[in-house]
Amino acid sequence: MFIDVTNCDTTTTLLGLPSSSPFFIAPAALAKLGHPGGEVNLTKAAGKAGLIQAMSNNASQSIEELANGRVTPNQKLWFQLYVTTDRKKTERVLKRVVDSGAFSALFITVDAPILGKREADERLKAEVMPVLSETSGQGEVKSGSGAKSVTKALAVGVAADLVWEEIAYFKRLTGMPVVIKGIMTAEDAILAMKYGCEGIYLSNHGGRQLDTSPPAMLTLLELRKHCPEVFEKMEVFLDGGVRRGTDVIKALCLGCKAVGMGRPFLYANACYGEEGVSKAIESSCSFLKVLTTLVMQEEIETCMRLLGVTSLSQLGPEYVLSVQSALTL
Ligand SMILES: Cc1cc2nc3c(=O)[nH]c(=O)nc-3n(C[C@H](O)[C@H](O)[C@H](O)COP(=O)(O)O)c2cc1C
């Protein structure tokens, strides 16, 4: 209290990229299921808002479409990779990622070597395979592939044999910082550090993979307790149920560099029809900016001001924990 909070700065740097706020668009497959503009809507909105988008390996549009959808050539994206059993195929995808010049970091998702039990998907039995671009990622999925659900179809070819020792090979292939998405324990966070990753991304895949896996915020507390050194050596991200500016700030207070949001952006994209999207994208205030980015931005700033902080570097555990619990973490 008694702190001048007139100005409040939410800017940060994530894996060397400037970001207007400490959150980013988490990689989520098949945005075209929600809106024909697909992932490119998100690319444009992110570019206008100065935020970073992580493109899914299972996007409904191609690497090149997203690269061309950027608002300026300086806008950089992150690429989320599902390594395939056929590593040559992964190499081809990564070559396109590098050649596009649009990506600055590689996020390897490791919490889905096989598909979790997704009952809702199975019940749906949707015939929507054609929205998956031939060139996006797995790309070889077609209607009538025999798969019983969309996600099962997408999971065809994903490597179940991926091991830590391969990280060096992905770093060599891309020359990019590597972040491991899907870390759920302190032990794995330590291994990621040991294998030279630039970041870790705590996530339980939005609760869509392993039943009863911990929410990322709990994993974050585990890391603080058992391996606080990881926060010095790597950038730590998380996602899963982040819906409020206060959620973002809590994660940052506990050591995260930024948080991802998946479904809020998918819903924002799906809720506005093509007309609304075009109109909004033409104006300087895109629909996503209004619906999600601005809402989040305002909430983040409000939370910071009410805590009495004016820059992200001032955040710390003392803002979310009682003295007693802070001492035990
Ligand atoms: C429809 C949908 C598709 C997703 N597709 C991917 C994907 O292709 N790759 C990936 O690493 N994570 C994927 N995820 C997981 C998200 O990246 C994220 O971990 C999760 O949605 C949690 O964030 P949220 O609660 O903000 O949605 C997907 C999630 C959803 C809901």
PDBQT file of the ligand as one rigid body, heavy atoms in Angstrom, charges set to zero:
ROOT
HETATM    1  C1  LIG A 401      -8.981 -28.766 -28.549  1.00  0.00    +0.000 C 
HETATM    2  C2  LIG A 401      -7.594 -28.838 -27.991  1.00  0.00    +0.000 A 
HETATM    3  C3  LIG A 401      -6.564 -29.191 -28.823  1.00  0.00    +0.000 A 
HETATM    4  C4  LIG A 401      -5.259 -29.273 -28.325  1.00  0.00    +0.000 A 
HETATM    5  N1  LIG A 401      -4.248 -29.594 -29.180  1.00  0.00    +0.000 NA
HETATM    6  C5  LIG A 401      -2.973 -29.616 -28.717  1.00  0.00    +0.000 A 
HETATM    7  C6  LIG A 401      -1.900 -29.867 -29.612  1.00  0.00    +0.000 A 
HETATM    8  O1  LIG A 401      -2.079 -30.050 -30.804  1.00  0.00    +0.000 OA
HETATM    9  N2  LIG A 401      -0.647 -29.895 -29.082  1.00  0.00    +0.000 N 
HETATM   10  C7  LIG A 401      -0.401 -29.680 -27.750  1.00  0.00    +0.000 A 
HETATM   11  O2  LIG A 401       0.764 -29.714 -27.332  1.00  0.00    +0.000 OA
HETATM   12  N3  LIG A 401      -1.407 -29.424 -26.899  1.00  0.00    +0.000 NA
HETATM   13  C8  LIG A 401      -2.673 -29.375 -27.347  1.00  0.00    +0.000 A 
HETATM   14  N4  LIG A 401      -3.706 -29.088 -26.483  1.00  0.00    +0.000 N 
HETATM   15  C9  LIG A 401      -3.389 -28.761 -25.088  1.00  0.00    +0.000 C 
HETATM   16  C10 LIG A 401      -3.171 -27.249 -24.905  1.00  0.00    +0.000 C 
HETATM   17  O3  LIG A 401      -1.950 -26.827 -25.447  1.00  0.00    +0.000 OA
HETATM   18  C11 LIG A 401      -3.173 -26.861 -23.423  1.00  0.00    +0.000 C 
HETATM   19  O4  LIG A 401      -2.185 -27.637 -22.780  1.00  0.00    +0.000 OA
HETATM   20  C12 LIG A 401      -4.513 -27.082 -22.749  1.00  0.00    +0.000 C 
HETATM   21  O5  LIG A 401      -5.575 -26.701 -23.585  1.00  0.00    +0.000 OA
HETATM   22  C13 LIG A 401      -4.626 -26.396 -21.387  1.00  0.00    +0.000 C 
HETATM   23  O6  LIG A 401      -4.929 -25.059 -21.480  1.00  0.00    +0.000 OA
HETATM   24  P1  LIG A 401      -6.431 -24.419 -21.372  1.00  0.00    +0.000 P 
HETATM   25  O7  LIG A 401      -7.061 -24.866 -20.098  1.00  0.00    +0.000 OA
HETATM   26  O8  LIG A 401      -6.129 -22.940 -21.398  1.00  0.00    +0.000 OA
HETATM   27  O9  LIG A 401      -7.174 -24.882 -22.566  1.00  0.00    +0.000 OA
HETATM   28  C14 LIG A 401      -5.008 -29.011 -26.962  1.00  0.00    +0.000 A 
HETATM   29  C15 LIG A 401      -6.070 -28.645 -26.133  1.00  0.00    +0.000 A 
HETATM   30  C16 LIG A 401      -7.347 -28.554 -26.629  1.00  0.00    +0.000 A 
HETATM   31  C17 LIG A 401      -8.459 -28.134 -25.705  1.00  0.00    +0.000 C 
ENDROOT
TORSDOF 0
